[in-house]
Every structure is written in C-alpha cells, then in structure tokens.
Amino acid sequence: MSDPKDRHDSGVAAGNDSSTARSNRAVEPKNPSRRDAIRYLIGGAVAAACPIPASLLAGTPQSATGTPQPGTSSSAGSVAAATTPAKLGSESNEICHRVRDGEQFNFPAPAKEYEIIIVGGGPSGLLTSYKLRDTNFLLLEKEPRFGGNAISEQWKDQWYSTGAAYQMDDPLEALCREIGMPIYRIRSVDAAIVNDKLVPEFWAGGLWKSSYPDAVKKNFDKFFKDMKAMDIEANKEKLDNMSFAELLKPYGPELTAWFDNFGPNNWGARAADTSAYIGADSVNWGGGVEPDRYTWPGGLGRISLALSEHMQKLAPERMHNKATVLQVEQKASKVHVSYIENGEIMTAAAKAVVVACPKFIGKKIVKGLPKAQYEAMDELRYQPYLVVNVCSNQVIYNGSYDTNIPAPSPIVDFNVADWVINRDNKEVNRPAVLTCYVPRPERERSKILHDDYCMQLGEQVVEKVETWFPGAKAKIEEVHIYRRGHPMYVSAPGVMTRVAPEVRKPLGNIFFAHSDTEGGISEYSTGLRAAERVTKEVTAALGKQAARASVAVPAV
Ligand SMILES: Cc1cc2nc3c(=O)[nH]c(=O)nc-3n(C[C@H](O)[C@H](O)[C@H](O)COP(=O)(O)OP(=O)(O)OC[C@H]3O[C@@H](n4cnc5c(N)ncnc54)[C@H](O)[C@@H]3O)c2cc1C
C-alpha cells in the first residue's frame, strides 16, 4: 500500500526532513517589527502539529476575550490565545497517512446496513447526498466540517473563502435557489496587476492601457482571437493530449507568464503541465467579463454550509463528520465500508457505495481495483495551495471582485471577500478581507507542513499588497493562512479524454464521484457533474439489484 512516490508527494515523510525544517528556520523575517504587529494564523494540513510560536503572536487575540468566531464549527476557525498555538480550521490527515503507509487494521463484521454509503462530504459528496436524500444513505466525512475545499471562514463578521471563490454554472445556481440561497451576481470585470501596477478591467480594454509593450498587447489580442476562432470541441482529443505551452509558443513569453499564474490559480498547473484543451477553452470564461458570475461573501463555501445545514436538518443521523473511511470492499452483493469514528473502528454494509473523496486517497482505500484503473488514479496529480486571507481594519482595495497577476508573483490572484454586498460601499473604515491565492508547485508539497515556510509566504503576500497599495500594511491586523496539500487536481494533458474515463469506471457496486473523476477543471460545478452522474449509476444499479434480491438475498 505504501509507495515511495506517495511518501514524497504527501509530504508527511518529508515533513520530518530536518534539513528542510532547518533551512526554513534559518530564514529571518524581512521585517520583524511588522511581524510582531500583524498576527499570523495558520490552518490546514497538520495544523494541530504545527503551531505558530507564541512569541510570534501579537495583540489581544479574539478568543482571549471570549469572542467566538461566528459561522465556524467548534473545531475550526477558533483564534487561539497568544499563549497557545494559533490555528485555523484544519484538515486532519493523520489517519489517511496511516492507511497510505500500509498500516493493517482489524475490521469488525458489519454492524449496520444502508442502501448507500457516501465517502467524503466535500461538494461532490454533499451534492450526492442531496440527490439521494430519499434513500437510506450514510455520509462519512473525515473532517469536523463538511465542504472539502469549499469552506468559508469569518473574521470580525466578515466572511472569507479558504478555497473556492465563484461560479457561473446554471445547474448549480438552480440547486442553490432550490435550497433557498439568494444569488449574488458579481458584475465586475477582472483587473490585473502588470509590472506592479493595477490595470482595471484588463479584459475589457485595460490590456491596451497596461504597461506591456505594444507588441505584447498585440500578442495577447491575437491569442484570444485565434482561440475564439478555433473549433476547440472538434479538436478536443488532439488538444487534450498536447501541452498548453506548445499552443502558447508563437505568442511570446508574456502570454506564457500570464498562464503560468492563471493556470495554477484555476486548474493546478503551469502552461507546460496543462492540457492545451483546458488552456484554449479558458478564453471562453477566464476574462471575468461574463455577466452571470455569482458568489457570496466568503465564496462558494457558503453553498457547502447551506447544503450541509439543509442535509443535517433533513437527515441528521445520516450525516457523520469526523468519520474517516479506511477501507471499501465489495463482498458478494454488498459493499463493506470500514471507518473510524470517535476512536472506534466500525464496518457498515451497503448495497452501493459512492467514493466521493479524491483519488489519491480513493486508490488506497478501495480494495480490488483493476490495475488499469489503479494506474489511472495514480496518474492524477494534485497541486498544494495556500490561501492567504489578509484581514484589515480599513479597506485596502475595493476596485474589482477579482484581480489576476502574471508570473512570477507568488499571489496569482486576489478577491475582495465581501464584494457582492459591499462593492458600492464608500465607507473605508470597516473591517475588510482580501483573499489572496498562493498555489505552490508540487515539489514544495512537503514544505507547506512547515510553519516557517507558510509564514514567509504570508509575509511575501503582505509585502506585495503593500507594493501594490502603499499604506496597506499599516491597516493589516491579521493574516490567516489556510494550507492544503492536495486540494486541486492538475488538468494535465490527457486527464480529460484518457485518464478520467478510466478513473470513473464503476467497480461492482462501488461508484466514483469527486470532481477528479470528470476531467476538465476542479470546480464546484464539476463536483455537481460527478454527483449527477453517480446518482444515475447508483439508481440504475440499485434497480437491478432490487430485481435480483427478489430471487436471492446474499448474507452480509
Ligand atoms: C484555492 C482553491 C480555489 C478554488 N476556487 C474555485 C472557484 O473559484 N470556483 C469553483 O467552482 N471551484 C474552485 N475550487 C475548486 C473546488 O473547491 C473543488 O472543485 C471542490 O471542492 C471539489 O469538491 P469535491 O467534493 O470533488 O472534492 P473535495 O473538496 O476534495 O472534497 C472531498 C472530501 O472528502 C473528504 N475525505 C477525504 N478522504 C476521506 C476519507 N478517507 N474518509 C472520509 N472523508 C474523506 C475530504 O475531507 C473532503 O471533505 C477551488 C479550489 C481551491 C483549492
């Protein structure tokens, strides 16, 4: 079960690498006095095991005064006192790493039986539970909170995102309306920062006013016209099996630099590692000019929150958090799911199981995967990501919802967290949050386990924000860094047309959801597509099984 590639990728083995830790420790903060004044909080990955030294904390922490963090669950989002480690809501990977490392568990016989068990309560698992709400289902989510990579947090009543930001998908919008969510349109064209200067409405004329040389502006323009003119769908197979960098070559290095940040922001890869289909298609949605884009203060985590509240009201006994699945195995006509909850290992049986966790975990917990399917799952890559929320006591920037920055900036993009409710608010003396996206290369996965590494990036973010918006630093009170090791699968060449179709093949009565089964881009809407597909597959299979069951009912 344990293989060397995984150990390297997951970063846990490397997390104990003292040389990495040493080199991180050796780096002094650029501006120690400012580090004292700005409070940094780190969450995600192994937060419980990697506190920020209390000496780095300054000011009176909120929890010290007993102020709760509204909207966050008991285990997440708490701002710790200066004397204790400061941490945000976190992913807990300890048990999954034990599975990855080949630990053998003794699984008991099934004690309960369900029609359907769903593994993973991220968007895809939640949406599957919603679609299958009339069945006798059980959803198992390893984290204290449902929502996976789409979770919102709060600071001083300001919602902010720790991952997914916005959408423009019609079926997802319809579903949000169905569960009673108001829809907020973004109505803003993305800005850009070029050579450290803000360029408003980059894709709606801003490009021509930017500091790019004329020849570069013409290259941008030509690229977009060429891609729009191309029949991308007719060339899907060919494009998906070549790299985007190849397609970008004739347009000069500035275009590649643009997509070397835009790609990691949106689909987990620089141009060289991106499917040319994904890159070419992005001209149809990537400019921020679509009128129908929607979000909420705090991003798409608000959908996860609304969905999980809805489901918990509807079927509280079926929605289990802090329940980590260790093994999924087809046994005769039933599927056995073994999991750990409240420190106890349990097994439940089901007629069908939906695996809605990512495949870097799925390939480890599902027994009996055919070689080709295991290898396809193994081929999927995942990009580590830091989301750095800059929390200020005054507004730093309120000029556009989304702002893109080309490589080599560590911030690839930032959002105004409360844009859809405060875009017209001229009051600047109010708490505000800028959500800064800081994806990291896969080779740095192990480093994000080190607080010093995250702190350095947090400081770089603050410095960048100060460069772009002079005076910003003095307004910043806290920097909340949310780290995740494998949150975004890489839309690499071949994933859409070759890898994903193999990954999502049902195995007996085990079905595969999660956004990484669909190819394309890691999105909330991709999670919905996976949920819709798997719901049809499960319904069809249960129909057949019900017919078979009238002939013989195999024992559990
Ligand atoms: C920084 C960032 C920005 C993004 N921005 C956008 C955006 O603007 N718009 C957009 O649409 N999308 C965006 N996304 C993508 C979006 O967040 C994902 O596509 C979405 O979360 C995928 O949902 P999922 O259910 O497929 O997977 P996940 O979110 O990965 O959820 C999987 C769930 O499975 C659980 N799990 C794993 N292993 C186990 C186990 N053994 N037992 C039980 N549970 C388990 C996990 O804890 C998790 O909750 C962004 C993602 C990131 C990281």
The ligand as an SDF file (V2000), in Angstrom:
LIG
                    3D

 53 58  0  0  0  0  0  0  0  0999 V2000
   -7.6720   27.5030   -3.6290 C   0  0  0  0  0  0  0  0  0  0  0  0
   -8.8260   26.9500   -4.3950 C   0  0  0  0  0  0  0  0  0  0  0  0
   -9.6530   27.8130   -5.1180 C   0  0  0  0  0  0  0  0  0  0  0  0
  -10.7450   27.3140   -5.8220 C   0  0  0  0  0  0  0  0  0  0  0  0
  -11.5690   28.1720   -6.4880 N   0  0  0  0  0  0  0  0  0  0  0  0
  -12.7010   27.7010   -7.0820 C   0  0  0  0  0  0  0  0  0  0  0  0
  -13.6440   28.5870   -7.6650 C   0  0  0  0  0  0  0  0  0  0  0  0
  -13.4580   29.8020   -7.6920 O   0  0  0  0  0  0  0  0  0  0  0  0
  -14.7650   28.0460   -8.2150 N   0  0  0  0  0  0  0  0  0  0  0  0
  -15.0180   26.7100   -8.2020 C   0  0  0  0  0  0  0  0  0  0  0  0
  -16.0620   26.2860   -8.6800 O   0  0  0  0  0  0  0  0  0  0  0  0
  -14.1350   25.8590   -7.6410 N   0  0  0  0  0  0  0  0  0  0  0  0
  -12.9900   26.3130   -7.0940 C   0  0  0  0  0  0  0  0  0  0  0  0
  -12.1110   25.4510   -6.4930 N   0  0  0  0  0  0  0  0  0  0  0  0
  -12.3410   24.0110   -6.6220 C   0  0  0  0  0  0  0  0  0  0  0  0
  -13.3790   23.4500   -5.6640 C   0  0  0  0  0  0  0  0  0  0  0  0
  -13.0800   23.8050   -4.3490 O   0  0  0  0  0  0  0  0  0  0  0  0
  -13.3400   21.9480   -5.7980 C   0  0  0  0  0  0  0  0  0  0  0  0
  -13.5510   21.6030   -7.1470 O   0  0  0  0  0  0  0  0  0  0  0  0
  -14.4030   21.2700   -4.9530 C   0  0  0  0  0  0  0  0  0  0  0  0
  -14.1280   21.4580   -3.5840 O   0  0  0  0  0  0  0  0  0  0  0  0
  -14.4020   19.7920   -5.2820 C   0  0  0  0  0  0  0  0  0  0  0  0
  -15.3090   19.1110   -4.4930 O   0  0  0  0  0  0  0  0  0  0  0  0
  -15.1390   17.5580   -4.2720 P   0  0  0  0  0  0  0  0  0  0  0  0
  -16.2270   17.1060   -3.3990 O   0  0  0  0  0  0  0  0  0  0  0  0
  -14.9710   16.9170   -5.5840 O   0  0  0  0  0  0  0  0  0  0  0  0
  -13.7520   17.4070   -3.5160 O   0  0  0  0  0  0  0  0  0  0  0  0
  -13.1450   17.9090   -2.1480 P   0  0  0  0  0  0  0  0  0  0  0  0
  -13.4330   19.3280   -1.9570 O   0  0  0  0  0  0  0  0  0  0  0  0
  -11.7290   17.4450   -2.2490 O   0  0  0  0  0  0  0  0  0  0  0  0
  -13.8920   17.0680   -1.0270 O   0  0  0  0  0  0  0  0  0  0  0  0
  -13.5290   15.7360   -0.7270 C   0  0  0  0  0  0  0  0  0  0  0  0
  -13.9380   15.4280    0.7010 C   0  0  0  0  0  0  0  0  0  0  0  0
  -13.5870   14.0900    1.0040 O   0  0  0  0  0  0  0  0  0  0  0  0
  -13.1460   14.0390    2.3580 C   0  0  0  0  0  0  0  0  0  0  0  0
  -12.3400   12.8140    2.5680 N   0  0  0  0  0  0  0  0  0  0  0  0
  -11.1290   12.5260    2.0590 C   0  0  0  0  0  0  0  0  0  0  0  0
  -10.7180   11.3200    2.4650 N   0  0  0  0  0  0  0  0  0  0  0  0
  -11.6950   10.8170    3.2480 C   0  0  0  0  0  0  0  0  0  0  0  0
  -11.8520    9.5940    3.9640 C   0  0  0  0  0  0  0  0  0  0  0  0
  -10.9150    8.6410    3.9310 N   0  0  0  0  0  0  0  0  0  0  0  0
  -12.9870    9.4140    4.6990 N   0  0  0  0  0  0  0  0  0  0  0  0
  -13.9490   10.3590    4.7320 C   0  0  0  0  0  0  0  0  0  0  0  0
  -13.8470   11.5410    4.0710 N   0  0  0  0  0  0  0  0  0  0  0  0
  -12.7340   11.7590    3.3210 C   0  0  0  0  0  0  0  0  0  0  0  0
  -12.3440   15.3120    2.4800 C   0  0  0  0  0  0  0  0  0  0  0  0
  -12.1180   15.6760    3.8300 O   0  0  0  0  0  0  0  0  0  0  0  0
  -13.2240   16.2970    1.7250 C   0  0  0  0  0  0  0  0  0  0  0  0
  -14.1770   16.9060    2.5640 O   0  0  0  0  0  0  0  0  0  0  0  0
  -11.0010   25.9320   -5.8100 C   0  0  0  0  0  0  0  0  0  0  0  0
  -10.1760   25.0630   -5.0890 C   0  0  0  0  0  0  0  0  0  0  0  0
   -9.0990   25.5660   -4.3800 C   0  0  0  0  0  0  0  0  0  0  0  0
   -8.2330   24.6430   -3.6040 C   0  0  0  0  0  0  0  0  0  0  0  0
  1  2  1  0
  2  3  1  0
  2 52  2  0
  3  4  2  0
  4  5  1  0
  4 50  1  0
  5  6  2  0
  6  7  1  0
  6 13  1  0
  7  8  2  0
  7  9  1  0
  9 10  1  0
 10 11  2  0
 10 12  1  0
 12 13  2  0
 13 14  1  0
 14 15  1  0
 14 50  1  0
 15 16  1  0
 16 17  1  0
 16 18  1  0
 18 19  1  0
 18 20  1  0
 20 21  1  0
 20 22  1  0
 22 23  1  0
 23 24  1  0
 24 25  2  0
 24 26  1  0
 24 27  1  0
 27 28  1  0
 28 29  2  0
 28 30  1  0
 28 31  1  0
 31 32  1  0
 32 33  1  0
 33 34  1  0
 33 48  1  0
 34 35  1  0
 35 36  1  0
 35 46  1  0
 36 37  1  0
 36 45  1  0
 37 38  2  0
 38 39  1  0
 39 40  1  0
 39 45  2  0
 40 41  1  0
 40 42  2  0
 42 43  1  0
 43 44  2  0
 44 45  1  0
 46 47  1  0
 46 48  1  0
 48 49  1  0
 50 51  2  0
 51 52  1  0
 52 53  1  0
M  END
$$$$
